[in-house]
Amino acid sequence: MLSRVAENLYWLARYVERAEDTARIVTVNANLLLDLPKGVAPGWRPLVEITGANALFEEHYKDYGERQVVRFLLGDERHAGSIVTALAAARENCRTIRDIVPREFWEQINGLHLFASGELQKGLAKTGRHAYLRELVLRCQTLAGLLDGTMLHDQGFEFLRLGRYLERADMTTRIADVHSANLLPQTDGGRPYDNIQWVSVLKSMTAYQMYRRSEQIRVQRGPVLRFIFKNPHFPRSVRWCIEHARIGLERLPRNEASLREVGRTARLLDGADLPALSQSELHRFVDDVQLGIAALHGEIAATWFPPPLAVEAA
């Protein structure tokens, strides 16, 4: 397989996953604001913090109001993580490898790109936002199912899955870190709403029902952290993503360095006593996991993707 094709497949999957996850967190935050009393609700800034794009946001917007944050996350073309920008990048990656993926997939992703950009104004308005975001999530899930069910499960498919799992693991760690630290004020007044806080974390990943089925206890910090980081059977947990990245890597040549990085991150996850971690310890743990995911991405890029183009000096 050409390194260019492998790279395009990998980033195609990452961009689609990024768009889906962004749609999820915006939907859940809007619903959370309805569940919490005025003065306790966290507002919209945590969503920008999840993406790590605060500097870019503050460069173009004056405050973290609902209208500004929603526009930034849904349709700001200056933000590589916005839904419209991510889907445009996914479509472009797919366009260059149309002979590799099923034709129906190209038609679906092209239609999703046109829907996301063409119906953006409905998504920015409160009245149309829920339907817009729900449609985005469903179409992204359709794309994943279409590939799983119709594409050859060869090396190209493994690069698709690697991109999906690394992006998903990264987003799960970001949601857990930011929501647990900043979602509600660290005051006595915030404690009665801890249950709502952790329910929102689960719902950001469509994990609430599976958490209740797996843990069979009420929603609380320790079990939620254990579930979203370490559960080996839930496909949005970090541990599940890392394990299935390992399975995919084992099917690729020259995989030694990447498998070492997978092993380091897996051992870090397996050795963590998440319920016992303080907030500062949890933050350091999440940083370590994210560094592991970044190192794995770096090894994948160095091993299989074409080298970056040299920029000539002026």
Buried (B, 14 or more C-beta within 10 A) or exposed (E): BEEEBBBBBBBBBBBBBBBBBBBBBBBBBBEBBEEBEEEBBBBBBBBBBBBEBEEBBEEEBEEBEBEBBBBBBBBBEEBBBBBBBBBBBBBBBBEEBEEBBBEEBBEBBBEBBEBBBEBBEEBBEEEBBBEBBEBBBEBBEBBBEBBEEEBEEEBBBBBBBBBBBBBBBBBBBBBBBBBBBBBBEEEEEBEEBBEBBBBBBBBBBEBBEBBBEBBEEEBEBBBBBBBBBBBEEBBBBBBBBBBBBBEBBEEBEEBEBBBEBBEBBBEBBEEBEBEEBEEEEBBEBBEBBBEBBEBBBEBBBEBBBEEEEEEEEE
